Amino acid sequence: MGLVQLPEFRMSSDEQIVPLRFEHLPRMRFTEDGKDYMRYVPNYIDYIWENSEDGCSWAAIGRGKVIAAFGIRMIWEGLAEMWMVPSKDLPNHAISLVRGARAVTDIALRDYGVIRLQICVKVENDSAFKFAKALHFEVESIMRKFGPEGADYYMMTRF
């Protein structure tokens, strides 16, 4: 997919979305779900970094804190997957993050040949589900016992 240039969108003066760097990840204050992943996925921070794509992964910064890491990775031509790792600080910056992530998804579908964009969301995670819905993803199916913790996940798609 290459380097995705973020368009201009409205954010507060103390918020920004920047290209993801490894050093952003250890600075995050992980949510309880993130802490669960750390228990089930060895070297979770390294795993996130290794599965991010240069030019297609970002850190959302608010008031000097890393509020989320997110990105899009190509699986094969036409199919991409969006991912996000939120921090505990995300709720105070949710509107700006939705604007930025929506801009990224719009660009991927419009300019980069993505015909199917998908995201996996833990069924029990209401805030992640609402975030995906705000990005115009729709539930396609439930993947039973999909997660590393054995939880059910929604496969959500956007075309």
Salt bridges, closest charged atoms under 4 A:
ASP14 OD2 - ARG63 NE 3.12
GLU15 OE2 - HIS93 ND1 2.61
GLU23 OE2 - ARG21 NE 2.57
GLU32 OE2 - LYS35 NZ 3.53
ASP33 OD1 - LYS122 NZ 3.03
ASP36 OD1 - ARG39 NH2 2.19
GLU81 OE1 - ARG73 NH2 3.18
ASP89 OD2 - ARG29 NE 3.13
ASP89 OD1 - LYS65 NZ 3.84
ASP106 OD1 - ARG158 NH2 2.47
ASP111 OD1 - ARG110 NE 2.99
GLU138 OE1 - LYS133 NZ 2.89
GLU140 OE1 - ARG116 NH2 2.68
GLU149 OE1 - LYS122 NZ 3.80
ASP152 OD2 - ARG144 NH1 3.31
